[in-house]
Amino acid sequence: MDIKSYIKERWNQHAERYDKIPAHGINSEKDKIAIKKALKEILKGDEKVLDVGCGTGFLSLILAELGCDVVAIDLSENMLNRAKEKTEKFGYNILFKVEDAENLSFEDETFDSILERHVLWTLPNVKRAIKEWVRVLKRGGKLILIESEKKGNTAKHHYDEEIAKKLPFGNGIDLERFEEIAKSCNLTFTTKKLDCEKINLMIVCEKS
């Protein structure tokens, strides 16, 4: 089984209990308020936003609440099914699609902003993914990354050791390495800390 198929299957298996696992979703009202407040300061409200690696749709719903036109993608069909169930419950109109974050099907400069939360650690080719996100982002658009700084052994906790070795940000984002990628993709960026329990580093990039 290739690495993408392995990762896809793992998250398909996690879908039913994903929201109950600490740090995976947004499990507290405090975290939701902190993220919503931060996004409200960045987004205009009527933007077309891509939610990359949307999982069960927790960020997609926040974006919809802010009035954004949301397209949400994930490699896992089971995750997307859970996200669709939530969306129907709350009555929002969100487009969900199965997509590979490193190989998007969208046209160039499709989105005003792109958002992801704790996705980089799951990707075998981070630079390729960032290049794809920049490609579909409009000039002057924002790429918003909510991540954890490099620490621990996140990848080994979720995947077998051989897979974990192939994930460059598997133990959290390395800001020095990320800065190199950002510069090569014509991105400027700033960082800030969110008042969240675990995943609390927000990186806001702009496409020049």
C-alpha positions as CSV (number, residue, x, y, z in Angstrom):
1,M,0.0,0.0,0.0
2,D,1.4,3.4,-1.0
3,I,1.7,6.2,1.6
4,K,-1.4,8.2,0.5
5,S,-3.6,5.1,0.5
6,Y,-2.3,4.2,4.0
7,I,-3.0,7.7,5.4
8,K,-6.4,7.8,3.7
9,E,-7.4,4.4,5.3
10,R,-6.2,5.5,8.7
11,W,-8.4,8.6,8.7
12,N,-11.3,6.6,7.3
13,Q,-11.0,4.4,10.3
14,H,-10.8,7.4,12.7
15,A,-13.8,9.2,11.3
16,E,-16.5,8.0,13.7
17,R,-14.6,8.8,16.8
18,Y,-12.5,11.7,15.5
19,D,-14.3,14.5,17.3
20,K,-14.0,12.7,20.6
21,I,-10.2,12.5,20.5
22,P,-8.4,15.5,22.2
23,A,-6.7,18.0,19.8
24,H,-8.3,16.4,16.7
25,G,-11.3,18.6,16.5
26,I,-12.4,21.8,18.3
27,N,-13.7,20.2,21.5
28,S,-14.1,23.3,23.7
29,E,-16.2,26.4,23.4
30,K,-13.0,28.3,24.4
31,D,-11.1,27.1,21.4
32,K,-14.0,27.8,19.0
33,I,-14.4,31.4,20.3
34,A,-10.6,32.0,20.0
35,I,-10.4,30.6,16.4
36,K,-13.6,32.4,15.3
37,K,-12.4,35.7,16.7
38,A,-9.0,35.3,15.0
39,L,-10.6,34.4,11.6
40,K,-13.1,37.3,11.9
41,E,-10.2,39.7,12.1
42,I,-8.6,38.3,8.9
43,L,-11.5,37.4,6.7
44,K,-14.0,39.8,5.1
45,G,-16.9,37.4,5.6
46,D,-18.1,37.0,2.0
47,E,-14.9,35.4,0.7
48,K,-14.6,32.2,-1.1
49,V,-12.5,30.0,1.2
50,L,-10.9,26.6,0.8
51,D,-10.8,24.5,4.0
52,V,-7.9,22.0,3.4
53,G,-8.1,18.7,5.2
54,C,-11.4,19.6,6.7
55,G,-11.9,16.4,8.6
56,T,-15.4,16.3,10.2
57,G,-16.0,19.9,9.2
58,F,-15.4,21.8,12.4
59,L,-13.6,24.7,10.7
60,S,-15.9,24.7,7.7
61,L,-18.9,25.4,10.1
62,I,-17.0,28.3,11.7
63,L,-16.3,29.7,8.2
64,A,-19.9,29.4,7.2
65,E,-21.0,31.1,10.4
66,L,-18.7,34.0,9.4
67,G,-20.6,34.2,6.1
68,C,-17.9,32.7,3.8
69,D,-18.5,30.7,0.7
70,V,-16.9,27.5,1.8
71,V,-15.3,24.7,-0.2
72,A,-14.0,21.9,2.0
73,I,-11.7,19.0,1.0
74,D,-10.3,15.9,2.5
75,L,-8.7,12.7,1.4
76,S,-11.0,10.6,3.5
77,E,-14.5,9.9,2.3
78,N,-15.6,8.9,5.8
79,M,-14.5,12.2,7.2
80,L,-16.4,14.1,4.6
81,N,-19.5,12.0,5.3
82,R,-19.4,13.1,8.9
83,A,-18.8,16.7,7.8
84,K,-21.9,16.6,5.5
85,E,-24.0,15.3,8.4
86,K,-23.1,18.2,10.6
87,T,-23.7,20.7,7.8
88,E,-27.1,19.4,7.1
89,K,-27.9,19.6,10.8
90,F,-27.0,23.3,10.9
91,G,-28.4,24.1,7.4
92,Y,-25.3,25.5,5.8
93,N,-24.5,25.3,2.1
94,I,-20.9,23.9,2.0
95,L,-19.3,22.1,-1.0
96,F,-17.4,19.0,0.2
97,K,-15.0,17.2,-2.2
98,V,-12.6,14.3,-2.0
99,E,-9.2,15.9,-2.9
100,D,-5.5,15.3,-2.4
101,A,-4.1,18.4,-0.7
102,E,-0.9,18.0,-2.7
103,N,-2.7,17.7,-6.1
104,L,-5.7,20.0,-6.3
105,S,-8.3,19.9,-9.2
106,F,-9.2,23.6,-8.9
107,E,-8.3,26.3,-11.4
108,D,-5.5,28.9,-10.7
109,E,-6.5,31.8,-8.4
110,T,-9.9,30.3,-7.4
111,F,-10.0,31.2,-3.7
112,D,-9.8,34.5,-1.7
113,S,-8.4,32.6,1.3
114,I,-7.3,29.1,2.2
115,L,-7.4,27.6,5.7
116,E,-6.0,24.5,7.3
117,R,-5.7,23.2,10.9
118,H,-3.1,20.6,11.9
119,V,-2.8,19.2,8.4
120,L,0.9,19.8,7.5
121,W,2.1,16.9,9.7
122,T,0.1,14.4,7.6
123,L,1.6,15.4,4.3
124,P,4.6,13.5,2.7
125,N,5.4,16.5,0.4
126,V,4.7,19.7,2.3
127,K,6.4,22.0,-0.3
128,R,4.4,20.6,-3.1
129,A,1.2,21.1,-1.1
130,I,2.0,24.7,-0.3
131,K,2.8,25.4,-3.9
132,E,-0.6,24.0,-4.9
133,W,-2.4,26.1,-2.3
134,V,-0.6,29.2,-3.5
135,R,-1.5,28.3,-7.1
136,V,-5.3,28.2,-6.4
137,L,-5.1,31.3,-4.1
138,K,-5.8,34.7,-5.6
139,R,-3.0,37.3,-5.6
140,G,-3.1,39.2,-2.3
141,G,-5.1,36.3,-0.8
142,K,-4.4,34.8,2.7
143,L,-3.2,31.3,3.5
144,I,-4.0,30.6,7.2
145,L,-2.3,27.7,8.9
146,I,-3.3,26.7,12.5
147,E,-0.5,24.3,13.7
148,S,1.5,23.1,16.6
149,E,5.2,23.9,16.8
150,K,7.8,21.1,16.4
151,K,7.6,18.8,19.4
152,G,6.7,15.2,20.5
153,N,6.0,12.4,18.1
154,T,2.6,13.0,16.5
155,A,3.3,11.0,13.4
156,K,4.6,7.9,15.3
157,H,1.5,8.1,17.5
158,H,-0.8,7.7,14.6
159,Y,1.2,5.8,11.9
160,D,3.7,3.1,11.8
161,E,7.4,4.1,12.1
162,E,8.2,3.7,8.4
163,I,5.3,6.0,7.4
164,A,6.2,8.5,10.1
165,K,9.8,8.9,8.8
166,K,8.4,10.0,5.4
167,L,6.4,13.0,6.9
168,P,8.7,16.1,7.1
169,F,6.5,17.9,9.6
170,G,5.3,14.8,11.3
171,N,6.3,16.1,14.8
172,G,4.9,19.6,14.2
173,I,5.8,22.5,12.1
174,D,9.5,23.5,11.8
175,L,9.2,27.3,11.4
176,E,12.7,27.7,9.9
177,R,12.0,25.1,7.3
178,F,8.6,26.5,6.7
179,E,10.1,30.0,6.1
180,E,12.3,28.5,3.3
181,I,9.2,27.0,1.7
182,A,7.2,30.3,2.1
183,K,9.9,32.4,0.5
184,S,10.2,29.9,-2.5
185,C,6.4,30.3,-3.0
186,N,6.4,34.1,-2.8
187,L,4.6,34.2,0.5
188,T,5.1,36.6,3.3
189,F,3.9,35.5,6.8
190,T,3.4,36.5,10.4
191,T,2.7,34.3,13.4
192,K,0.6,34.7,16.4
193,K,-0.5,32.5,19.4
194,L,-4.1,31.6,19.8
195,D,-5.8,31.1,23.2
196,C,-6.3,27.5,22.5
197,E,-5.5,24.4,24.5
198,K,-3.2,22.4,22.2
199,I,-3.1,23.5,18.5
200,N,-2.4,27.2,19.1
201,L,0.0,28.6,16.5
202,M,-1.5,30.6,13.7
203,I,0.6,31.5,10.6
204,V,-1.0,34.0,8.3
205,C,0.6,34.1,4.8
206,E,-0.1,36.5,2.0
207,K,0.5,35.8,-1.7
208,S,2.5,38.6,-3.3
